[in-house]
Amino acid sequence: MLTNAQNKYIRSLSQQKYRDEHKAFVAEGDKIAKEWLNSDWNIHKIIALQEWINENDAAISKHREAEVIIVEEYQLQAISGLQTPNKVLLELQYPPEKSVENIDDWCIALDKIQDPGNMGTIIRIADWFGIKHILASEDSVDFFNPKVVQSAMGGHLRVALHSGNLSDFLLNTSLPVLAATLDGENIYNMSRPDKAIILIGNESKGLSADLLSKVTKKIKIPGKGGAESLNAAVSAGIICAVLMQG
């Protein structure tokens, strides 16, 4: 049974200030929940229908740290951020913060990404291509926003997510920095580096002049139609597919 205090607390995690205060976030849905249950991530609460608890008893038993709360459908609906609530909701602990100083492999850097769907999709793209690190500017959407978590489809489990000062990071890295722009070198014609930082800008404003002054090379995805630009997540996907092929 979910108490009123627990109900209020779970709903409060839809807001970043409470997520940051409690170092906790929410993941919803059968598939996503199973991914976390099959990991060693610290789970605070498993809030689910009785039938889901019964079906997943073996996976739940691996997380003795988790409080299991059985609820009715109407209770799950009251705390769910989904239009159609699923059978389970997890409260999860923030991962330990990791340093960006020793990143020496493919990395995606994001400047002022605002759309949660874009952020979640980029995390999923990084996960697909085996990119282990994403660094986002501090004014980007929160990595643990419920819509980001939903869109990432478990990518949080395999991609280290860093929030910080992009300018300092680019200034101190030894990796080449490839900036996605509208006036760069054709990505299909350029030589591919063994590893690099892929820099993606804000959905409407692109990259700041400060960051552009620190890049190794501007790159572009050539188009033939009349669209002004590509969605940030779409751009990230195409760039990763071209640069990391083979």
C-alpha positions in Angstrom: 0.0 0.0 0.0 1.3 3.4 -0.9 1.0 6.0 1.8 0.0 9.6 1.2 3.6 10.7 2.0 5.1 8.2 -0.4 2.6 9.3 -3.1 3.6 13.0 -2.6 7.3 12.1 -2.6 7.2 10.1 -5.9 5.2 12.8 -7.6 7.7 15.4 -6.4 10.4 13.6 -8.4 8.9 15.0 -11.6 10.7 18.2 -10.7 14.4 18.6 -11.0 14.9 20.4 -7.7 13.5 17.5 -5.8 15.4 15.0 -7.9 18.6 16.8 -7.1 17.7 17.2 -3.4 17.0 13.5 -2.9 19.5 12.2 -5.5 16.7 10.1 -6.9 14.6 9.7 -10.1 11.8 7.6 -11.6 11.7 5.1 -14.3 8.4 3.6 -15.6 7.3 0.7 -17.6 7.8 -3.1 -17.8 10.7 -3.1 -20.3 12.7 -0.3 -18.6 12.1 -1.7 -15.1 13.3 -5.1 -16.1 16.5 -3.6 -17.5 17.2 -1.9 -14.2 16.3 -5.0 -12.2 18.8 -7.0 -14.2 21.6 -4.5 -13.4 23.4 -3.7 -10.2 21.9 -0.2 -10.0 20.7 0.8 -6.6 16.9 0.7 -6.5 15.1 2.5 -3.7 11.5 1.5 -4.4 9.7 -1.0 -6.7 6.1 0.2 -6.9 4.0 -2.3 -8.9 0.8 -4.2 -9.4 0.7 -7.6 -7.6 0.7 -9.5 -10.9 3.9 -7.8 -12.0 5.5 -8.5 -8.7 4.6 -12.2 -9.0 5.9 -12.4 -12.6 9.2 -10.8 -11.8 9.9 -12.2 -8.4 13.3 -13.7 -9.3 14.7 -10.4 -10.6 13.2 -8.5 -7.7 14.9 -10.8 -5.2 18.3 -9.7 -6.5 17.6 -6.2 -5.1 17.3 -6.7 -1.4 18.0 -3.0 -1.0 14.7 -2.1 -2.6 11.4 -1.5 -0.8 8.7 -3.3 -2.6 5.3 -1.6 -2.6 2.2 -3.3 -4.0 -0.4 -0.9 -5.4 -3.7 -0.9 -7.2 -4.0 0.5 -10.7 -5.6 3.7 -9.5 -2.7 4.3 -7.1 -0.1 3.7 -9.9 -2.1 6.1 -12.1 -1.9 8.8 -9.5 1.9 8.8 -9.4 2.6 8.0 -13.0 3.9 10.6 -15.5 2.8 8.5 -18.4 -0.5 9.1 -20.3 -1.2 5.4 -20.0 0.4 4.1 -16.7 2.2 0.7 -17.0 2.4 -2.0 -14.3 5.5 -0.8 -12.5 7.4 2.3 -11.4 10.9 2.4 -9.9 12.5 5.0 -7.7 16.2 4.9 -8.5 19.3 6.4 -6.9 21.5 8.9 -8.9 24.7 7.2 -10.0 28.0 8.3 -8.5 29.5 11.3 -10.3 32.5 10.4 -12.6 35.3 12.6 -13.7 35.6 13.8 -17.3 39.3 14.4 -17.0 40.3 10.9 -18.3 37.9 10.5 -21.2 39.9 9.1 -24.0 37.4 7.6 -26.4 34.4 8.7 -28.4 32.2 11.1 -26.5 29.2 13.2 -27.4 29.1 16.8 -26.0 25.9 18.7 -26.0 25.4 22.5 -25.8 22.1 23.7 -24.3 20.0 20.8 -25.5 16.5 21.6 -24.2 14.1 19.0 -25.4 13.8 15.9 -23.2 13.0 13.7 -26.1 16.1 14.8 -27.9 18.3 14.2 -24.9 16.9 10.8 -24.2 17.2 9.8 -27.9 20.9 10.9 -27.9 21.6 8.8 -24.9 20.0 5.9 -26.7 22.1 6.6 -29.8 25.3 6.7 -27.7 24.2 3.4 -26.1 23.6 1.8 -29.6 27.0 2.9 -30.9 28.9 2.0 -27.8 29.8 5.5 -26.9 30.5 5.5 -23.1 30.3 9.2 -22.3 28.0 12.1 -22.9 28.8 15.6 -21.5 26.1 18.2 -21.5 26.3 21.9 -20.6 24.8 22.8 -17.2 22.0 24.6 -18.9 20.9 21.5 -20.8 17.8 19.5 -19.8 18.4 17.3 -16.8 19.6 13.8 -17.6 17.1 12.3 -15.1 14.0 14.2 -16.3 11.3 11.5 -16.6 10.8 12.1 -20.3 14.6 11.7 -20.8 14.7 8.5 -18.9 11.7 7.2 -20.9 13.3 8.1 -24.3 16.7 6.7 -23.4 15.2 3.2 -22.9 17.8 2.0 -20.4 20.7 3.9 -21.9 21.4 5.4 -18.5 22.7 2.0 -17.5 25.5 1.9 -20.0 26.4 5.5 -20.8 28.2 7.7 -18.2 26.4 11.1 -18.1 28.3 14.2 -17.1 27.0 17.7 -16.6 29.6 20.5 -16.6 31.4 23.4 -18.3 31.8 22.5 -21.9 34.2 25.3 -22.6 36.7 24.1 -20.0 36.3 20.5 -21.1 37.0 21.3 -24.8 40.0 23.5 -23.8 41.6 20.7 -21.8 40.9 17.6 -24.0 43.5 16.0 -26.2 40.8 14.5 -28.4 39.8 16.1 -31.7 36.5 18.1 -31.5 34.1 17.7 -34.4 31.4 20.3 -34.3 28.1 19.8 -36.2 27.4 23.0 -38.1 25.7 24.1 -41.3 28.9 25.3 -42.9 31.4 22.5 -42.1 33.2 19.9 -44.2 31.0 17.3 -45.8 31.0 14.4 -43.3 30.8 11.8 -46.1 34.1 13.1 -47.6 36.2 13.6 -44.5 38.8 11.1 -43.1 37.5 9.4 -40.0 39.4 9.8 -36.7 39.9 6.8 -34.4 38.2 8.7 -31.6 36.8 12.2 -31.1 34.3 14.4 -29.4 31.1 15.0 -31.4 29.8 18.4 -30.5 26.1 19.0 -31.0 24.4 22.4 -30.4 21.1 23.8 -29.2 18.0 22.9 -31.2 17.4 26.4 -32.5 20.6 28.5 -31.8 23.3 26.0 -32.6 26.7 26.2 -31.0 28.0 29.3 -29.1 30.9 31.3 -30.6 33.0 30.4 -27.5 32.7 26.7 -28.2 33.2 27.0 -31.9 36.5 28.7 -31.2 37.7 25.5 -29.5 36.8 23.0 -32.2 39.2 21.0 -34.4 36.9 20.8 -37.3 33.4 21.8 -38.4 31.4 19.1 -40.0 28.1 19.0 -41.8 25.5 16.6 -43.1 24.7 17.7 -46.6 21.1 17.9 -47.6 19.2 18.2 -50.9 15.8 19.4 -49.8 14.5 22.6 -48.4 14.6 22.0 -44.6 16.6 24.6 -42.7 18.3 22.1 -40.4 18.1 18.7 -38.9 16.8 17.7 -35.4 19.7 17.5 -32.9 19.1 13.9 -32.2 18.8 13.0 -35.8 22.1 14.8 -36.5 23.8 12.9 -33.7 22.5 9.6 -35.1 23.7 10.3 -38.6 27.1 11.5 -37.5 27.7 8.5 -35.3 26.6 6.1 -38.0 29.0 7.7 -40.5 32.0 8.2 -38.2 31.8 4.9 -36.4 31.0 2.6 -39.2 33.1 -0.5 -39.6 
